[in-house]
Amino acid sequence: MSYESRLKRADIDELFEAVLTLRDQEDCYRFFEDICTINELHAIAQRLQVAKLLSEKKTYTEIETATKASTATISRINKCLVYGADGYKLVLERLAEKKHE
């Protein structure tokens, strides 16, 4: 089954194709340092950490302390985990699998 995003556009397709060309962590650092501001990159990394901690059943207080994310951000990410496109779940499962290789 194919996922049809409500965000689908040609320019976003091209961005994702560009990301898929990245071969390793160094490529990622080079590309994301150029395409994102430091604050954008920190915010994206923080969201992933929040999603990871939520999936580990940590409390909002524990997550707020560990990540410095606001409760609004934590709540928004929790909503994505419950009702979203399963992107966080997909990535977190793949990271867990990679960790156990």
Residue pairs with C-beta under 8 A, 6 or more apart in sequence:
3 85
5 85
18 31
19 31
21 27
22 28
22 31
32 41
33 41
36 44
46 67
46 68
46 69
46 73
47 69
47 73
47 77
48 88
48 91
49 66
49 67
49 69
50 63
50 67
50 69
50 73
50 74
50 77
51 77
51 80
51 81
51 88
51 92
52 92
53 62
53 63
53 66
53 67
54 63
54 74
54 77
54 78
54 81
55 81
55 88
55 89
55 92
58 66
60 71
60 74
60 75
63 69
63 74
64 70
64 71
64 74
69 77
77 88
80 87
80 88
81 88
81 89
